[in-house]
Amino acid sequence: MNNEERGSKPHLVILGSGFAAVMILKKIDLERYNVSVVSPRNHFLFTPLLPSTTVGTVEFRSIIEPIRKTRKGIDYVQAHCIAIDPGTQTIQCEGVEIDVEFTLDYDNLVIAVGTNNNTFGIPGVEEHALFLKELVDGRNLRERIISCLERADLPGITLKERAKLLHFMIVGGGPTGVEFAAELHDLVEESMERNYPEFIALVKITLYEALPTILGVFDTQLRDYTMRHFNRQGIDLQLNKRVQHVGDGFLEFGDGSREEGGLILWSTGCSPTPLVRSLNFDADRGRILTDEYLRVPSHPEIYALGDCATVITESFPQTAQLAMQEGKYLGSALNRKAKGKTVTPFRFNNFGMLAYIGESKALAEVPKAHLRLRGALTYFFWRSAYLTRLVSLKNKVLVLFDWIKTRLFGRDMSKF
Ligand SMILES: Cc1cc2nc3c(=O)[nH]c(=O)nc-3n(C[C@H](O)[C@H](O)[C@H](O)COP(=O)(O)OP(=O)(O)OC[C@H]3O[C@@H](n4cnc5c(N)ncnc54)[C@H](O)[C@@H]3O)c2cc1C
């Protein structure tokens, strides 16, 4: 859509199609704004259930929603924004499916581009490890798991090679690494009997963490509980293990040791995207600093929120919960601004954190109520919380059916 087609309404350009962006789209008044979404990803992805897709507990399409369907009447552009020029109020974009560059103008710009995986510059990570951030990562992991199992089952394979293929290595003991380890363990416990019974005792899951503990964001009691639970499940926790080099099917550590495996998941946190790195805005550890109205102070027509930004006076977590609240707030704030009404500053309401730890057990930490919950009942809370937070009715129904289907018929271990 060009400037004439857009008419007199201000042009709001939103960079990203994640939690923050989708919440703005749900709130924004299309009578007051012409809205364009620029993102390389043409769908919204519900990341909290992404680890469940890697083993087939939940299917891939059940946790995505096409961005065009999120809100009728918006303009979607499948592209990366590669530069922002606040002087001319334009952005430079690069196509995804096609090699093309173009410029878009804006009256208001929202930066909600999330983050990239953090490799800490460790050699071999990009080439040899898998990640868990996008849907394609979930698919790659699922294919690799099945491929390792099929290759390990080939006649004539040596015991050493089999042991290597059945060793699943996870680097990083944050929520993503822990949830993937838990899902893998469930797969072994619940789905191997039907598919690869001889491998139940042979599969090894190891979680490597550079710090002396896992789940650093959770309270000590919950961390200790998870470590005991993992020990009981047979998940090998290797603490104080710092990876120095990643190779094709092996990890080398700072202490000189080396371990081999069929799959390496790299989940050691986030780093800023190339776009955010390129910006000349004030930042704190790679996150754009904004005022309490989520505006970039030097350019008040530009907003930044979600994982890629933080408010100057606060130290916000990089969570879906925060991104959703900020998105809702900004959608309403922009509507009020368009009507000439006053806007109040953003306030984060921390409802706490949840994590799945395997065998139908979960953790919940609710700081406001001083609650630390764990175990089987918390797992039902985990499930219902995520079911209600899925962004569309279609997603809710599909995820519910996936859970029932997995319980009744087991997981699908086909590779295609
Ligand atoms: C496996 C996993 C599990 C998680 N579980 C939880 C959980 O249980 N609870 C929780 O609170 N949080 C969880 N998170 C964190 C949560 O996903 C993030 O905090 C949240 O996605 C941040 O939302 P966002 O809108 O800032 O960014 P994102 O949701 O990451 O969206 C960023 C968007 O920007 C787009 N983009 C990137 N670069 C550009 C560019 N140059 N131009 C245009 N668009 C661009 C991307 O394609 C994407 O659409 C999890 C994350 C992962 C990876």
The ligand as an SDF file (V2000), in Angstrom:
LIG
                    3D

 53 58  0  0  0  0  0  0  0  0999 V2000
   11.5140  -22.3850   23.7260 C   0  0  0  0  0  0  0  0  0  0  0  0
   11.0490  -21.1350   24.4450 C   0  0  0  0  0  0  0  0  0  0  0  0
   10.1630  -21.2450   25.4950 C   0  0  0  0  0  0  0  0  0  0  0  0
    9.7260  -20.1050   26.1670 C   0  0  0  0  0  0  0  0  0  0  0  0
    8.8560  -20.2390   27.2050 N   0  0  0  0  0  0  0  0  0  0  0  0
    8.3950  -19.1340   27.8220 C   0  0  0  0  0  0  0  0  0  0  0  0
    7.4450  -19.2530   28.8830 C   0  0  0  0  0  0  0  0  0  0  0  0
    7.0510  -20.3740   29.2510 O   0  0  0  0  0  0  0  0  0  0  0  0
    6.9960  -18.1120   29.4750 N   0  0  0  0  0  0  0  0  0  0  0  0
    7.4220  -16.8720   29.0770 C   0  0  0  0  0  0  0  0  0  0  0  0
    6.9760  -15.8640   29.6340 O   0  0  0  0  0  0  0  0  0  0  0  0
    8.3250  -16.7240   28.0980 N   0  0  0  0  0  0  0  0  0  0  0  0
    8.8130  -17.8200   27.4560 C   0  0  0  0  0  0  0  0  0  0  0  0
    9.7280  -17.6840   26.4320 N   0  0  0  0  0  0  0  0  0  0  0  0
   10.2210  -16.3420   26.1040 C   0  0  0  0  0  0  0  0  0  0  0  0
    9.2650  -15.6550   25.1160 C   0  0  0  0  0  0  0  0  0  0  0  0
    9.1490  -16.4300   23.9330 O   0  0  0  0  0  0  0  0  0  0  0  0
    9.8060  -14.2740   24.7410 C   0  0  0  0  0  0  0  0  0  0  0  0
   10.0250  -13.5360   25.9190 O   0  0  0  0  0  0  0  0  0  0  0  0
    8.8040  -13.5580   23.8380 C   0  0  0  0  0  0  0  0  0  0  0  0
    8.6830  -14.2670   22.6220 O   0  0  0  0  0  0  0  0  0  0  0  0
    9.2290  -12.1270   23.5590 C   0  0  0  0  0  0  0  0  0  0  0  0
    8.2780  -11.5610   22.7270 O   0  0  0  0  0  0  0  0  0  0  0  0
    8.6920  -10.4370   21.6550 P   0  0  0  0  0  0  0  0  0  0  0  0
    7.4370   -9.9870   21.0110 O   0  0  0  0  0  0  0  0  0  0  0  0
    9.5760   -9.4400   22.2860 O   0  0  0  0  0  0  0  0  0  0  0  0
    9.6280  -11.2180   20.6080 O   0  0  0  0  0  0  0  0  0  0  0  0
    9.3460  -12.5160   19.7510 P   0  0  0  0  0  0  0  0  0  0  0  0
    8.1340  -13.2230   20.2080 O   0  0  0  0  0  0  0  0  0  0  0  0
   10.6360  -13.2590   19.7380 O   0  0  0  0  0  0  0  0  0  0  0  0
    9.0730  -11.9360   18.3060 O   0  0  0  0  0  0  0  0  0  0  0  0
   10.0550  -11.2400   17.5900 C   0  0  0  0  0  0  0  0  0  0  0  0
    9.5520  -11.0520   16.1750 C   0  0  0  0  0  0  0  0  0  0  0  0
   10.4130  -10.1450   15.4820 O   0  0  0  0  0  0  0  0  0  0  0  0
   10.6920  -10.6630   14.1940 C   0  0  0  0  0  0  0  0  0  0  0  0
   11.9370  -10.0390   13.7320 N   0  0  0  0  0  0  0  0  0  0  0  0
   13.2120  -10.3560   14.0560 C   0  0  0  0  0  0  0  0  0  0  0  0
   14.0720   -9.5400   13.4100 N   0  0  0  0  0  0  0  0  0  0  0  0
   13.3160   -8.6960   12.6790 C   0  0  0  0  0  0  0  0  0  0  0  0
   13.6280   -7.6200   11.7740 C   0  0  0  0  0  0  0  0  0  0  0  0
   14.8830   -7.2510   11.5210 N   0  0  0  0  0  0  0  0  0  0  0  0
   12.6030   -6.9720   11.1770 N   0  0  0  0  0  0  0  0  0  0  0  0
   11.3190   -7.3340   11.4230 C   0  0  0  0  0  0  0  0  0  0  0  0
   10.9720   -8.3240   12.2640 N   0  0  0  0  0  0  0  0  0  0  0  0
   11.9580   -8.9950   12.8730 C   0  0  0  0  0  0  0  0  0  0  0  0
   10.7370  -12.1630   14.4220 C   0  0  0  0  0  0  0  0  0  0  0  0
   10.5900  -12.8790   13.2240 O   0  0  0  0  0  0  0  0  0  0  0  0
    9.5540  -12.3370   15.3540 C   0  0  0  0  0  0  0  0  0  0  0  0
    8.3660  -12.3840   14.6220 O   0  0  0  0  0  0  0  0  0  0  0  0
   10.1960  -18.8180   25.7650 C   0  0  0  0  0  0  0  0  0  0  0  0
   11.0830  -18.7080   24.6860 C   0  0  0  0  0  0  0  0  0  0  0  0
   11.5020  -19.8490   24.0280 C   0  0  0  0  0  0  0  0  0  0  0  0
   12.4660  -19.7180   22.8590 C   0  0  0  0  0  0  0  0  0  0  0  0
  1  2  1  0
  2  3  1  0
  2 52  2  0
  3  4  2  0
  4  5  1  0
  4 50  1  0
  5  6  2  0
  6  7  1  0
  6 13  1  0
  7  8  2  0
  7  9  1  0
  9 10  1  0
 10 11  2  0
 10 12  1  0
 12 13  2  0
 13 14  1  0
 14 15  1  0
 14 50  1  0
 15 16  1  0
 16 17  1  0
 16 18  1  0
 18 19  1  0
 18 20  1  0
 20 21  1  0
 20 22  1  0
 22 23  1  0
 23 24  1  0
 24 25  2  0
 24 26  1  0
 24 27  1  0
 27 28  1  0
 28 29  2  0
 28 30  1  0
 28 31  1  0
 31 32  1  0
 32 33  1  0
 33 34  1  0
 33 48  1  0
 34 35  1  0
 35 36  1  0
 35 46  1  0
 36 37  1  0
 36 45  1  0
 37 38  2  0
 38 39  1  0
 39 40  1  0
 39 45  2  0
 40 41  1  0
 40 42  2  0
 42 43  1  0
 43 44  2  0
 44 45  1  0
 46 47  1  0
 46 48  1  0
 48 49  1  0
 50 51  2  0
 51 52  1  0
 52 53  1  0
M  END
$$$$
